[in-house]
Amino acid sequence: MSAGNRTVTVRVPATSANLGPGYDCMGLSLDLWDEVSVTTREAPGVTISVTGEGHDTVPHDESHLVVTTLRQGLVDLGHDRPDIGLDLAARNRIPHSRGLGSSAAAIASGLFLAWGLARPGEPPDRDLLLAMATGIEGHPDNAAPAILGGAQVAWLEDGQVRHIRLDVLPQVTFRAYVPDRHVPTALARHVLPADVPRADAVHQVLASTLLVTALTSAPEHLLAATRDWIHQPYRRPLMPESADLMDRLREAGVPAVISGAGPTVLAMGTAEMLDAARRVGDAGFMVDDLALGAATRLLDVG
């Protein structure tokens, strides 16, 4: 079907993956949002307007990640004009290259925009969109909470994306410490070793199991449950200020991790736990108190 001149708007949350020991399989959405609109037109090509995060660094042409994902989504969803002209407007609040899921947000935005253009009036098939996003990202730890909301355990099994939502206790909230430093995800992955010591792997299994329990029923165990052995120690040289802040928060009893590939530090816990963070100096970081986020939403299709 032809879209004619149509406008679609989506709202997509920030995400934090890993949460310490849940490497590449756990993540959650945060109440921090990008809003992206696209209007189709007959003239070919694309125009892009960006305000907020990344306005002076992201591409303003067809290579923009939202645009490339949107066009591929139109193909995969059977739109008859995937090369249709587009006017894209993004209002970004999610920091870029900071471990808060900006790439996953762009991919989710593109796919939901494609859905709104290709299948107007139909509720989004979130499992299908999650499979599409995982095909682009390579793993679903950020894609699942971006598309489904909340906290998710997500993994690939026989080529299929599987996911389980965690019912995080309402008294558990989050605080993001965002530094003025960018760490590309590719670089953060490059420094990880191919193998880790057996003892570290055993500790990691215990912590990741405990993390599910701590988030859903026993927050008093969050400090132990958020310790990591297999990725954060190797990434410390890439983000020394963040590693130092994380150490100081944990020494004060605050459950804190490197968010995703970093360098943002994410603290989580009850109000009493996070109150202890006030005794820890955080100069050089932008601090934001956040609740657990909801799922990506189609706001308007017209």
Stockholm file with secondary structure:
# STOCKHOLM 1.0

chainA/1-302         MSAGNRTVTVRVPATSANLGPGYDCMGLSLDLWDEVSVTTREAPGVTISVTGEGHDTVPHDESHLVVTTLRQGLVDLGHDRPDIGLDLAARNRIPHSRGLGSSAAAIASGLFLAWGLARPGEPPDRDLLLAMATGIEGHPDNAAPAILGGAQVAWLEDGQVRHIRLDVLPQVTFRAYVPDRHVPTALARHVLPADVPRADAVHQVLASTLLVTALTSAPEHLLAATRDWIHQPYRRPLMPESADLMDRLREAGVPAVISGAGPTVLAMGTAEMLDAARRVGDAGFMVDDLALGAATRLLDVG
#=GR chainA/1-302 SS CCCCSCEEEEEEEEEEEETTTEEEEEEEEEEEEEEEEEEEESSCSEEEEEEETTTTTSCSSTTSHHHHHHHHHHHHTTCSCTTCEEEEEEEECSCTTSSSCHHHHHHHHHHHHHHHHHSTTSCCCHHHHHHHHHHHHSSSTTHHHHHHCSEEEEEEETTEEEEEEECCCTTCEEEEEEESCCCCHHHHHHTSCSCCCHHHHHHHHHHHHHHHHHHHTCGGGHHHHTCCSSSHHHHGGGCHHHHHHHHHHHHTTCCEEECTTSSCEEEEECHHHHHGGGGSCCTTEEEEEECBCCCCEEEEEC
#=GC SS_cons         CCCCSCEEEEEEEEEEEETTTEEEEEEEEEEEEEEEEEEEESSCSEEEEEEETTTTTSCSSTTSHHHHHHHHHHHHTTCSCTTCEEEEEEEECSCTTSSSCHHHHHHHHHHHHHHHHHSTTSCCCHHHHHHHHHHHHSSSTTHHHHHHCSEEEEEEETTEEEEEEECCCTTCEEEEEEESCCCCHHHHHHTSCSCCCHHHHHHHHHHHHHHHHHHHTCGGGHHHHTCCSSSHHHHGGGCHHHHHHHHHHHHTTCCEEECTTSSCEEEEECHHHHHGGGGSCCTTEEEEEECBCCCCEEEEEC
//
